[in-house]
Amino acid sequence: MKTALVIGGLLALLGVTIGWAIWGWQQTAGTAMGFHGWLAMILGIVFTIIVGCGLMGLMFYSSRYGYDDEAHDLSDKNKNDSARS
């Protein structure tokens, strides 16, 4: 019952979000965007993709070469030390 309630709530939230997006799209129909607006949008998209790809690359690099293991080992060691005290 809880799962159905959560799914129903999320679907309702998705419907409201889609409705709001359609309303916003219709409100801006016919508005012209100048050169600076297009330039800002293109630069924002490009830099967002670069940052996202860079962070994903760092995550895979860190995972592949074991840099994450050291942090897990330290936290496990601290838990074991505090449990012994």
N, CA, C and O atoms as CSV, one atom per row, in Angstrom:
chain,resi,resn,atom,element,x,y,z
A,1,MET,N,N,0.825,-1.192,0.000
A,1,MET,CA,C,0.000,0.000,0.000
A,1,MET,C,C,0.868,1.254,0.000
A,1,MET,O,O,0.560,2.232,-0.681
A,2,LYS,N,N,1.970,1.218,0.779
A,2,LYS,CA,C,2.865,2.367,0.829
A,2,LYS,C,C,3.497,2.627,-0.531
A,2,LYS,O,O,3.634,3.777,-0.951
A,3,THR,N,N,3.877,1.567,-1.210
A,3,THR,CA,C,4.506,1.719,-2.524
A,3,THR,C,C,3.555,2.362,-3.508
A,3,THR,O,O,3.950,3.256,-4.257
A,4,ALA,N,N,2.311,1.926,-3.521
A,4,ALA,CA,C,1.323,2.505,-4.433
A,4,ALA,C,C,1.086,3.975,-4.120
A,4,ALA,O,O,0.914,4.783,-5.033
A,5,LEU,N,N,1.075,4.329,-2.842
A,5,LEU,CA,C,0.894,5.714,-2.438
A,5,LEU,C,C,2.070,6.584,-2.884
A,5,LEU,O,O,1.875,7.702,-3.361
A,6,VAL,N,N,3.278,6.071,-2.730
A,6,VAL,CA,C,4.466,6.816,-3.155
A,6,VAL,C,C,4.471,6.984,-4.667
A,6,VAL,O,O,4.739,8.074,-5.171
A,7,ILE,N,N,4.176,5.909,-5.392
A,7,ILE,CA,C,4.141,5.990,-6.858
A,7,ILE,C,C,3.050,6.947,-7.313
A,7,ILE,O,O,3.271,7.736,-8.231
A,8,GLY,N,N,1.895,6.896,-6.699
A,8,GLY,CA,C,0.812,7.814,-7.039
A,8,GLY,C,C,1.197,9.267,-6.787
A,8,GLY,O,O,0.906,10.140,-7.604
A,9,GLY,N,N,1.851,9.525,-5.659
A,9,GLY,CA,C,2.305,10.881,-5.348
A,9,GLY,C,C,3.343,11.381,-6.332
A,9,GLY,O,O,3.301,12.536,-6.757
A,10,LEU,N,N,4.278,10.510,-6.694
A,10,LEU,CA,C,5.299,10.900,-7.659
A,10,LEU,C,C,4.704,11.145,-9.046
A,10,LEU,O,O,5.120,12.069,-9.745
A,11,LEU,N,N,3.741,10.327,-9.442
A,11,LEU,CA,C,3.077,10.547,-10.734
A,11,LEU,C,C,2.288,11.853,-10.735
A,11,LEU,O,O,2.266,12.568,-11.736
A,12,ALA,N,N,1.644,12.163,-9.615
A,12,ALA,CA,C,0.932,13.438,-9.506
A,12,ALA,C,C,1.907,14.608,-9.597
A,12,ALA,O,O,1.625,15.599,-10.269
A,13,LEU,N,N,3.040,14.499,-8.932
A,13,LEU,CA,C,4.061,15.540,-8.998
A,13,LEU,C,C,4.611,15.683,-10.415
A,13,LEU,O,O,4.863,16.799,-10.871
A,14,LEU,N,N,4.798,14.573,-11.107
A,14,LEU,CA,C,5.248,14.610,-12.499
A,14,LEU,C,C,4.215,15.300,-13.379
A,14,LEU,O,O,4.577,16.095,-14.246
A,15,GLY,N,N,2.937,15.009,-13.170
A,15,GLY,CA,C,1.881,15.653,-13.950
A,15,GLY,C,C,1.839,17.162,-13.731
A,15,GLY,O,O,1.686,17.929,-14.681
A,16,VAL,N,N,1.975,17.581,-12.479
A,16,VAL,CA,C,1.990,19.015,-12.171
A,16,VAL,C,C,3.198,19.678,-12.822
A,16,VAL,O,O,3.081,20.778,-13.363
A,17,THR,N,N,4.344,19.030,-12.778
A,17,THR,CA,C,5.562,19.579,-13.368
A,17,THR,C,C,5.435,19.704,-14.880
A,17,THR,O,O,5.833,20.720,-15.450
A,18,ILE,N,N,4.890,18.697,-15.530
A,18,ILE,CA,C,4.697,18.751,-16.983
A,18,ILE,C,C,3.699,19.845,-17.339
A,18,ILE,O,O,3.909,20.580,-18.304
A,19,GLY,N,N,2.625,19.961,-16.581
A,19,GLY,CA,C,1.646,21.018,-16.819
A,19,GLY,C,C,2.252,22.400,-16.661
A,19,GLY,O,O,1.977,23.294,-17.462
A,20,TRP,N,N,3.075,22.585,-15.633
A,20,TRP,CA,C,3.741,23.871,-15.417
A,20,TRP,C,C,4.712,24.180,-16.549
A,20,TRP,O,O,4.811,25.329,-16.978
A,21,ALA,N,N,5.435,23.162,-17.044
A,21,ALA,CA,C,6.380,23.360,-18.146
A,21,ALA,C,C,5.641,23.760,-19.424
A,21,ALA,O,O,6.091,24.643,-20.154
A,22,ILE,N,N,4.511,23.111,-19.693
A,22,ILE,CA,C,3.723,23.460,-20.882
A,22,ILE,C,C,3.192,24.876,-20.762
A,22,ILE,O,O,3.232,25.635,-21.730
A,23,TRP,N,N,2.693,25.245,-19.585
A,23,TRP,CA,C,2.194,26.604,-19.371
A,23,TRP,C,C,3.306,27.628,-19.587
A,23,TRP,O,O,3.087,28.643,-20.247
A,24,GLY,N,N,4.488,27.376,-19.043
A,24,GLY,CA,C,5.614,28.283,-19.208
A,24,GLY,C,C,6.052,28.393,-20.653
A,24,GLY,O,O,6.406,29.477,-21.117
A,25,TRP,N,N,6.031,27.275,-21.372
A,25,TRP,CA,C,6.407,27.281,-22.780
A,25,TRP,C,C,5.436,28.143,-23.587
A,25,TRP,O,O,5.852,28.904,-24.461
A,26,GLN,N,N,4.148,28.021,-23.290
A,26,GLN,CA,C,3.137,28.804,-24.007
A,26,GLN,C,C,3.231,30.293,-23.669
A,26,GLN,O,O,2.948,31.137,-24.520
A,27,GLN,N,N,3.620,30.618,-22.455
A,27,GLN,CA,C,3.737,32.023,-22.061
A,27,GLN,C,C,4.886,32.723,-22.779
A,27,GLN,O,O,4.829,33.935,-22.990
A,28,THR,N,N,5.912,31.997,-23.152
A,28,THR,CA,C,7.074,32.599,-23.810
A,28,THR,C,C,7.053,32.430,-25.318
A,28,THR,O,O,8.009,32.825,-25.985
A,29,ALA,N,N,5.995,31.858,-25.879
A,29,ALA,CA,C,5.916,31.678,-27.338
A,29,ALA,C,C,5.881,33.048,-28.008
A,29,ALA,O,O,5.077,33.898,-27.624
A,30,GLY,N,N,6.712,33.270,-28.971
A,30,GLY,CA,C,6.735,34.542,-29.677
A,30,GLY,C,C,7.741,35.529,-29.112
A,30,GLY,O,O,7.893,36.625,-29.652
A,31,THR,N,N,8.429,35.169,-28.042
A,31,THR,CA,C,9.463,36.034,-27.490
A,31,THR,C,C,10.762,35.762,-28.229
A,31,THR,O,O,11.207,34.619,-28.322
A,32,ALA,N,N,11.364,36.819,-28.752
A,32,ALA,CA,C,12.615,36.653,-29.490
A,32,ALA,C,C,13.798,36.708,-28.528
A,32,ALA,O,O,13.787,37.465,-27.557
A,33,MET,N,N,14.810,35.901,-28.806
A,33,MET,CA,C,16.006,35.911,-27.984
A,33,MET,C,C,17.138,36.480,-28.824
A,33,MET,O,O,17.349,36.049,-29.958
A,34,GLY,N,N,17.859,37.437,-28.280
A,34,GLY,CA,C,18.944,38.077,-29.003
A,34,GLY,C,C,20.207,37.239,-29.025
A,34,GLY,O,O,20.252,36.122,-28.508
A,35,PHE,N,N,21.234,37.813,-29.641
A,35,PHE,CA,C,22.511,37.117,-29.795
A,35,PHE,C,C,23.114,36.776,-28.438
A,35,PHE,O,O,23.605,35.664,-28.246
A,36,HIS,N,N,23.084,37.710,-27.499
A,36,HIS,CA,C,23.680,37.470,-26.192
A,36,HIS,C,C,22.956,36.364,-25.432
A,36,HIS,O,O,23.584,35.615,-24.683
A,37,GLY,N,N,21.658,36.255,-25.615
A,37,GLY,CA,C,20.902,35.172,-24.983
A,37,GLY,C,C,21.303,33.816,-25.538
A,37,GLY,O,O,21.504,32.864,-24.783
A,38,TRP,N,N,21.419,33.728,-26.866
A,38,TRP,CA,C,21.840,32.471,-27.491
A,38,TRP,C,C,23.265,32.108,-27.069
A,38,TRP,O,O,23.558,30.949,-26.778
A,39,LEU,N,N,24.141,33.104,-27.039
A,39,LEU,CA,C,25.529,32.855,-26.644
A,39,LEU,C,C,25.594,32.352,-25.198
A,39,LEU,O,O,26.310,31.394,-24.905
A,40,ALA,N,N,24.854,32.992,-24.307
A,40,ALA,CA,C,24.849,32.567,-22.912
A,40,ALA,C,C,24.297,31.151,-22.775
A,40,ALA,O,O,24.832,30.354,-22.005
A,41,MET,N,N,23.243,30.830,-23.504
A,41,MET,CA,C,22.664,29.493,-23.419
A,41,MET,C,C,23.638,28.441,-23.950
A,41,MET,O,O,23.809,27.387,-23.337
A,42,ILE,N,N,24.275,28.724,-25.089
A,42,ILE,CA,C,25.217,27.768,-25.663
A,42,ILE,C,C,26.406,27.559,-24.734
A,42,ILE,O,O,26.820,26.422,-24.508
A,43,LEU,N,N,26.961,28.638,-24.193
A,43,LEU,CA,C,28.092,28.503,-23.270
A,43,LEU,C,C,27.690,27.756,-21.999
A,43,LEU,O,O,28.462,26.948,-21.485
A,44,GLY,N,N,26.508,28.018,-21.501
A,44,GLY,CA,C,26.034,27.302,-20.321
A,44,GLY,C,C,25.900,25.815,-20.570
A,44,GLY,O,O,26.284,25.004,-19.728
A,45,ILE,N,N,25.359,25.454,-21.715
A,45,ILE,CA,C,25.206,24.033,-22.058
A,45,ILE,C,C,26.564,23.371,-22.211
A,45,ILE,O,O,26.794,22.287,-21.675
A,46,VAL,N,N,27.470,24.019,-22.944
A,46,VAL,CA,C,28.794,23.443,-23.193
A,46,VAL,C,C,29.553,23.246,-21.885
A,46,VAL,O,O,30.105,22.171,-21.651
A,47,PHE,N,N,29.587,24.268,-21.028
A,47,PHE,CA,C,30.330,24.143,-19.773
A,47,PHE,C,C,29.678,23.149,-18.824
A,47,PHE,O,O,30.378,22.475,-18.069
A,48,THR,N,N,28.372,23.045,-18.845
A,48,THR,CA,C,27.699,22.049,-18.014
A,48,THR,C,C,28.070,20.643,-18.450
A,48,THR,O,O,28.311,19.775,-17.611
A,49,ILE,N,N,28.118,20.410,-19.752
A,49,ILE,CA,C,28.510,19.094,-20.269
A,49,ILE,C,C,29.967,18.800,-19.927
A,49,ILE,O,O,30.296,17.677,-19.546
A,50,ILE,N,N,30.848,19.802,-20.059
A,50,ILE,CA,C,32.262,19.607,-19.735
A,50,ILE,C,C,32.438,19.255,-18.261
A,50,ILE,O,O,33.168,18.320,-17.932
A,51,VAL,N,N,31.780,19.991,-17.376
A,51,VAL,CA,C,31.898,19.722,-15.938
A,51,VAL,C,C,31.322,18.338,-15.608
A,51,VAL,O,O,31.920,17.588,-14.836
A,52,GLY,N,N,30.169,18.000,-16.187
A,52,GLY,CA,C,29.571,16.687,-15.936
A,52,GLY,C,C,30.457,15.549,-16.401
A,52,GLY,O,O,30.638,14.565,-15.684
A,53,CYS,N,N,31.013,15.678,-17.605
A,53,CYS,CA,C,31.909,14.632,-18.123
A,53,CYS,C,C,33.178,14.550,-17.289
A,53,CYS,O,O,33.673,13.456,-17.018
A,54,GLY,N,N,33.704,15.688,-16.884
A,54,GLY,CA,C,34.905,15.686,-16.053
A,54,GLY,C,C,34.677,15.012,-14.716
A,54,GLY,O,O,35.509,14.223,-14.269
A,55,LEU,N,N,33.563,15.312,-14.073
A,55,LEU,CA,C,33.269,14.685,-12.784
A,55,LEU,C,C,33.024,13.188,-12.930
A,55,LEU,O,O,33.460,12.406,-12.085
A,56,MET,N,N,32.336,12.782,-13.987
A,56,MET,CA,C,32.126,11.341,-14.209
A,56,MET,C,C,33.450,10.649,-14.486
A,56,MET,O,O,33.682,9.540,-14.006
A,57,GLY,N,N,34.327,11.298,-15.263
A,57,GLY,CA,C,35.643,10.729,-15.524
A,57,GLY,C,C,36.450,10.562,-14.253
A,57,GLY,O,O,37.100,9.536,-14.053
A,58,LEU,N,N,36.411,11.583,-13.383
A,58,LEU,CA,C,37.119,11.476,-12.105
A,58,LEU,C,C,36.546,10.366,-11.239
A,58,LEU,O,O,37.287,9.672,-10.543
A,59,MET,N,N,35.238,10.197,-11.281
A,59,MET,CA,C,34.621,9.143,-10.488
A,59,MET,C,C,35.072,7.767,-10.967
A,59,MET,O,O,35.417,6.908,-10.155
A,60,PHE,N,N,35.070,7.554,-12.291
A,60,PHE,CA,C,35.506,6.261,-12.820
A,60,PHE,C,C,36.995,6.040,-12.581
A,60,PHE,O,O,37.410,4.926,-12.260
A,61,TYR,N,N,37.806,7.093,-12.733
A,61,TYR,CA,C,39.236,6.984,-12.483
A,61,TYR,C,C,39.496,6.606,-11.026
A,61,TYR,O,O,40.294,5.715,-10.735
A,62,SER,N,N,38.815,7.291,-10.124
A,62,SER,CA,C,38.983,7.027,-8.697
A,62,SER,C,C,38.566,5.610,-8.348
A,62,SER,O,O,39.228,4.937,-7.559
A,63,SER,N,N,37.474,5.160,-8.934
A,63,SER,CA,C,36.984,3.814,-8.649
A,63,SER,C,C,37.924,2.755,-9.215
A,63,SER,O,O,38.178,1.738,-8.569
A,64,ARG,N,N,38.438,2.990,-10.413
A,64,ARG,CA,C,39.287,1.997,-11.068
A,64,ARG,C,C,40.631,1.840,-10.361
A,64,ARG,O,O,41.138,0.725,-10.241
A,65,TYR,N,N,41.207,2.935,-9.898
A,65,TYR,CA,C,42.530,2.876,-9.310
A,65,TYR,C,C,42.529,2.782,-7.793
A,65,TYR,O,O,43.588,2.887,-7.173
A,66,GLY,N,N,41.385,2.590,-7.190
A,66,GLY,CA,C,41.312,2.254,-5.771
A,66,GLY,C,C,41.412,3.416,-4.815
A,66,GLY,O,O,41.654,3.201,-3.627
A,67,TYR,N,N,41.235,4.652,-5.283
A,67,TYR,CA,C,41.312,5.784,-4.366
A,67,TYR,C,C,40.141,5.781,-3.380
A,67,TYR,O,O,40.259,6.332,-2.286
A,68,ASP,N,N,39.037,5.181,-3.746
A,68,ASP,CA,C,37.881,5.111,-2.849
A,68,ASP,C,C,38.087,4.090,-1.734
A,68,ASP,O,O,37.500,4.216,-0.659
A,69,ASP,N,N,38.914,3.087,-1.985
A,69,ASP,CA,C,39.114,2.036,-1.002
A,69,ASP,C,C,39.755,2.568,0.274
A,69,ASP,O,O,39.422,2.119,1.371
A,70,GLU,N,N,40.675,3.524,0.135
A,70,GLU,CA,C,41.348,4.069,1.310
A,70,GLU,C,C,40.346,4.731,2.256
A,70,GLU,O,O,40.444,4.563,3.471
A,71,ALA,N,N,39.400,5.470,1.721
A,71,ALA,CA,C,38.406,6.137,2.562
A,71,ALA,C,C,37.523,5.109,3.266
A,71,ALA,O,O,37.175,5.283,4.434
A,72,HIS,N,N,37.164,4.048,2.563
A,72,HIS,CA,C,36.348,3.011,3.184
A,72,HIS,C,C,37.133,2.290,4.273
A,72,HIS,O,O,36.584,1.976,5.330
A,73,ASP,N,N,38.410,2.026,4.022
A,73,ASP,CA,C,39.218,1.344,5.016
A,73,ASP,C,C,39.356,2.187,6.286
A,73,ASP,O,O,39.288,1.655,7.394
A,74,LEU,N,N,39.547,3.490,6.129
A,74,LEU,CA,C,39.689,4.358,7.299
A,74,LEU,C,C,38.399,4.407,8.101
A,74,LEU,O,O,38.431,4.367,9.331
A,75,SER,N,N,37.266,4.495,7.417
A,75,SER,CA,C,36.001,4.560,8.150
A,75,SER,C,C,35.721,3.232,8.852
A,75,SER,O,O,35.207,3.219,9.970
A,76,ASP,N,N,36.053,2.129,8.210
A,76,ASP,CA,C,35.877,0.826,8.854
A,76,ASP,C,C,36.802,0.694,10.061
A,76,ASP,O,O,36.409,0.141,11.088
A,77,LYS,N,N,38.028,1.199,9.939
A,77,LYS,CA,C,38.980,1.123,11.043
A,77,LYS,C,C,38.497,1.962,12.228
A,77,LYS,O,O,38.601,1.542,13.381
A,78,ASN,N,N,37.966,3.155,11.929
A,78,ASN,CA,C,37.458,4.016,12.993
A,78,ASN,C,C,36.268,3.380,13.695
A,78,ASN,O,O,36.141,3.494,14.914
A,79,LYS,N,N,35.401,2.717,12.954
A,79,LYS,CA,C,34.254,2.042,13.562
A,79,LYS,C,C,34.722,0.910,14.478
A,79,LYS,O,O,34.211,0.740,15.585
A,80,ASN,N,N,35.697,0.144,14.002
A,80,ASN,CA,C,36.204,-0.961,14.808
A,80,ASN,C,C,36.892,-0.452,16.064
A,80,ASN,O,O,36.746,-1.047,17.132
A,81,ASP,N,N,37.654,0.659,15.952
A,81,ASP,CA,C,38.331,1.209,17.120
A,81,ASP,C,C,37.344,1.732,18.149
A,81,ASP,O,O,37.538,1.537,19.349
A,82,SER,N,N,36.293,2.392,17.695
A,82,SER,CA,C,35.316,2.936,18.639
A,82,SER,C,C,34.477,1.823,19.274
A,82,SER,O,O,34.021,1.961,20.409
A,83,ALA,N,N,34.274,0.729,18.546
A,83,ALA,CA,C,33.508,-0.391,19.089
A,83,ALA,C,C,34.301,-1.114,20.179
A,83,ALA,O,O,33.725,-1.656,21.122
A,84,ARG,N,N,35.623,-1.115,20.039
A,84,ARG,CA,C,36.477,-1.794,21.021
A,84,ARG,C,C,36.583,-1.011,22.313
A,84,ARG,O,O,36.829,-1.589,23.371
A,85,SER,N,N,36.398,0.315,22.240
A,85,SER,CA,C,36.579,1.159,23.426
A,85,SER,C,C,35.472,1.003,24.417
A,85,SER,O,O,35.486,1.649,25.464
